[in-house]
Amino acid sequence: MQLNLPMIKILDILEKLNNKDIRHIAEKVFNSQRLDFEDALLLYEKADLGLLGILASHVRKMKNGTNAYFNRNFHIEPTNICLYQCKFCSYKRKEGEIGSWEYSPEEIIEKVKTYIGKPITEVHIVGGVHPRRDLYYYGQIIQKIKEILPCVHIKAFTAIELDYMIGLTHLSLDEGFRILKEYGLDSIPGGGAEIFDKNIRNLLCPEKPDGDKWLMIHRAAHNAGISSNATMLYGHIENYRHRLDHMLQLRNLQDETRGFNAFIPLKYRKENNLFSNLGEISAVEDLKNYAVARLFLDNFPHTKAYWPMIGRDITRTALAFGVDDVDGTIDDSTKIYSMAGVNENNTMSPEEMIALIKSAGRVPAERDSLYKIINAEF
């Protein structure tokens, strides 16, 4: 699906728009003017999907040209034992419950050793919030990983994990990040954000730290020189206003710190959790969400489609709706979405990623974790 139309064609389309408010918003996009909350809400509610693709593709092209990024990575999920009982989560288990696991540091290191000599650039570490594992426990693990793979970028621990593991040591966030950085932490992922709205969050995950705490932790990381990603869980009991409130708070923090690398919308998947009766939203809604996010989050350099969560086909199509990054090779190393019912082989070779990107009319660009291009000769 090609939506990178010549500007003269885009202007022609704008002239034919019957809704003057939508036309005004489109003009703001092409004039690089920031959209406000009500602009974005109107796009969610009234804009044609094709127009959203045109607008989001324009912004994507202005920021990243025709590149679509990927990296070579693998995940480590140390445990799914979690003291929180989020209602949307299919992953968490209580200690001793059937289906729970905790890998020892030795088991984790043995897995890491299997990547010696391979062109992996990133290890992504997230898991449950284990009640007895603190900053030093995990810090020593990432220190050992750096000893084995000294050039690998370690992106590790959601804000929710960090809040607990630092809290166990009675350190401040600033001190906790200083110590983790010394151990070898390079950046943090965006997980645990869910939806910031207090009422919705209390229904989703009442025990979990709130949105203000999530933002506080990412601010502290940025101030420590540790960049991060941002996420939003969508497609459950929230509405468009809740999504935009969430994105507005992310945009405000990005204005302040410039510490976010990418925004990653995460689709709620229904299997094996307490909200299974809700079902799942459509692929059209997924694409609309990517496009509006790309338009509203004007200070985020990248928008990512996490392919194990939405599948290869929607990922390919999302590249025509503002997305410029498809994540990494992963090597079948995550269970978070497979436990929620996603029937997707969680491995994609570099060759498969390159083919997927090319089939969407984009230029494959292998990147490191901070979006420095490693290879674009494909």
N, C-alpha and C positions, 0 to 999 in steps of 0.2 A: 504494500500500500504506500504509494508515494504522495507525500503532502508538501514537499519542498517546491512550491510553485514559484514562478517568476513574480517579482513584486508587482509588475503591471497586471498580472492575473489576479493577485491577491486584492489589489485596489479595485479591480472590477467586481470581485466577489463582495467587497465591503459596500460598494455602491448599491448592490442589489439587496442588501440586508433590510428587511422591513422594520425590524425593531431598532429604534433610534438609540435606545440605551445600550444594546449590544454593540451597535456600530460605534458608539462613543468609547466603549471599553476596548474594542478592537483597535481603534485609533490610538488610545493610550498605550497599548502594547507595542504598536509599530513606532510610536514616538518615545519608547523606552521610559514611560512614566509609570510610577508605582501604582498598582491596583490597591484599592482599599477593600475593607471587609465586604461591603455591600456589592462592589463590583464582582468580587469572586463568588459571592452567593448567587448573584444573577447568572453568572456563567454556569454554575452547578445546575440551577433550576431551569434556565431558559435556552441556553446556547445549544445549537446543533452540534452533534458530535464531530462532524466533519470540520466545522469552523474551529472547534477546540483543537483539533489536530493541526490545522493550519497555523493557528496562533502559537501553540506550544512548540511546534517544529521551528517556527521563526525564532523564538527565544533560545531554543536549544542550539540552533545554527549560529546565532550571534555569540553564544558563550563557548561552544565547543566545535564549531564547524560541522563537518560530516562524520567526525569521529564517534565511534561507540567503543567504550572501554571494557576490558576484562582483565583479570589477573589469575595467577596460578596460586591457589591457596588450598589449605585444608583446615578442618575444624577439630577442636578438641572439646568434648563436653565431659568435664571431670565427674559430674554427678547430676542425677535428676532428683535427688533428695532435696526437698525444699520446705522451709518452714512456712512459706506462704501458700495459700490455697486458692489461687485465682480461678474464677469460675469459667473463664474462657480457655484455660490451659489444659492441653491433653498430655503434657510432658511430665508434670511434676508427680512425685510419689513421696509418701512418708517413709521414714526409715524402717526397713524390714518389710515393707509392703511388696507384694508381687509386682515385678516389673521395675523395681528400683535398682539403681546401680551406683557405685562409687569406685572409680579407678584409683588405684594407689599411685603415688608419685612415680614409683618404679615402672608401673604399667604405662603411664603416660610417656615417660622417657623412652621406653622401648618402642612405642608407636612413633615418636619423633625421630628416632634413629632410622626408621625405614625410609625417611626422606633425605638422608644424607646423599649428596651427589645429584639430587634431582633439582630442576629449575624452579623450585617453590620460592615465592617471595613473601608469603604471608601465612601466619597461623592465627586463626580466629578462635578465641577461647571464651565460651559462655556456658553456664549451667544453672542448676538450681542453687538456691541460697541455703547452703548446708549450715546447720545450727552450730557446728563446732570448728569451722575452718576460717581462720583469720587472715589478715593481710600478710603475715610472715609465712604462713603455710603456702599460699599461692605465690607469693613473691619468690620463694625458693624454687618453686617449679619453673617459673618463667626465667629465672637466672640459669637453671640447668638447660633449658631449651636454648638460650642464647649461647651457652657453651658448646652445644652440639651443632646448632645452625646459627653461627654468629651473624650472618647477613640477613636473616629472616626478620621481617617486621612483625612484632607481636601486638595484635589488636585484641584486647582482652577485657572482660568483665563489664557487665551492664552497670548502670548507675545503681540499680537495686542491689546487686551483689556488692558493689563498692561501699555503699552505705552501711551494709551489715559488717563486712570484713574489716573496714576501718573502724567502725564503731566498737567492735570487740576489743580493739587495742587501745581505746580511749584516746586516740589521736585526733587532731583536727583534720579536716579534708586537705588543707594545704600540706600538712606534714605527711599525711598518708600518700598523697600523690608524689611528694618528693621522694619518699622511700621506694614506692613502686617504680618510679622512673629510674632510680639507681639500680633496682633489680633487673630492669630491662624492658619495662612497659613502654611501648611506642605510641599507641593511640587506644581509644576505647570505642566500642560499638554503640549503637543507638538504642538497644533493647530496653524494655521496661518502661518506655514512655507511655504506651497504650493510648489513652485519651486523657488530657489534662483536666477537663471539666470535672469538678468535684462530685457532682451528683452522679454522673455516669461512672466515674472511677469507683465510687462507693458501691455501685452495683456490680462492677466487673471484678474489683480486687480491693475490697475494703481494708485488708490488713497491710497492703503494700504502701511504702512511702508515697506521698502525693506528688502532683506535678511540680509544685514549687521546689520540692526537694530534688527531683530529677534535674530541673533547670539549675539549681544551686550546685549540684555535683558536676554538671558539664561546664558551668562557669569556672569552677575551681580547677577542673582539668585544663581548660583553655588558658587560664592564668598561669598554670604550671608549665605551659608550652606543650601540652598533650592535646592533639586535635581529636575530633570525634565525629561520629555520624549521628543523625537524628532519625527517629522512626515515628510512625503513627499506626496504631492498630485500627482498622476501619472495617465496616461491613457487619456490624453486630447490632447494638442498640443505640448507637449514636446517630445524629443527623448531620446535615451539611454545616449547620452553625457550629456544632461541636468540633467538627473537623477544622473549620476555619479559625475558631478560637485557639485550637491547638497549634495550628501553623503560624498564627499571628504571634504567639508567645515564642515560638522557635525563631521567627524572623526578627523579633525584637532582640533576642539574645545574640543572634548572629550580627545584627547591627552593632552591638556592644563589643563583641569579642573577635568576630571573624574566625572562629575556631572550628566551625562545622565544615566537613568536606562534602558530604552528600546527604540528601534526604531520601529515605526509603519507606514508602508506604507498604505496610504489611497487612495482607488480607486475612481476615478471620476465617479459619477453616473449622468445620463443624463437628468432626468425629471425636468421640471419646471425651467429651467435656460437658459441663452443666448447661451450656447454651445450645446444645445440638438441635433443639427444636426450632431454632431461628432459621436454619438453612443458611445459604450463602448468596451473596449478591452476584449479579451477572457480570460477564466479561465487559459489557458496555459500561457498566458502572466503574469497573476497574480502570478502563481507559479514560473515562471522564475524570476520575480521581487523579491519575497521573498528569493529565493535561492541566487541570486547575492548579495542582501543586506546583508544576513548573512555572506557571504564570504568576502565581501569588508569591512564591518564595524567590523573589528576584535577586536576593543576595546569596543564595546557595549556588555554588558553582556546578553541582552535579545532582541529577536525579537518577536513582537506581531502581531497576526492576529486579527483584530477587527471584531468579528463575526457578529454584526448587519449590517456591511457594505458589507461583502462578502457572508454572509450566512453560515449556519452550515456545508453544504457539503464541500465547498471549505476550510473552516476553518479546518475541519478534515484532508483533503488532505494536507493542508499547513504544518501540523505537520510532514510531511515527506519531507519538503523542507526548513528545517532550523528553523522553528517557534517553540518556546518553551512556548508561552504564548497566551491564548485565551481571555484575558480581564475578565469581570465579569458578574454577574447575571443581573445587570442593572434594572430589575424590570419595564420594559416598561416606562422608564423615560427620553427618548431622542427622539427628532423629527428630528434631523439633516438629517439623511439618509432616513427616511420614507418620508420626504417632497421632496426628490430627486428621489423617485420612487422605493425604496427598499421594496419589499413585504416580510418582515421578522418580525415575532413577537418578539418585543424587550424585551423579558423576557426569561431567561433560568434558571431553578432551579439548585441548586448545584448538585442534582442527575442527571439531564440531562447533565450538564457539565462533570461530572465524567464519565458518560456513553459514551459521545462523545470522551473524551480523551482515555478511555480504548479501544474503537473501533478502534482507530488509533495506538494501540500498545504502548501507552505511559503510564506513571505512573502519576495519578492525584496528584497534590500538591496544596493545598489551601494555599495562601500566603497573607501577608499584602502588603501594597502599596510599600514597599521597598524590597520586595522579601524574607522576612523572612518567612520560612514555618510555618504555623499555624497547619496544619493537613495533614498528608500523609497516614493516615490509612484508606484506602477505599477498 
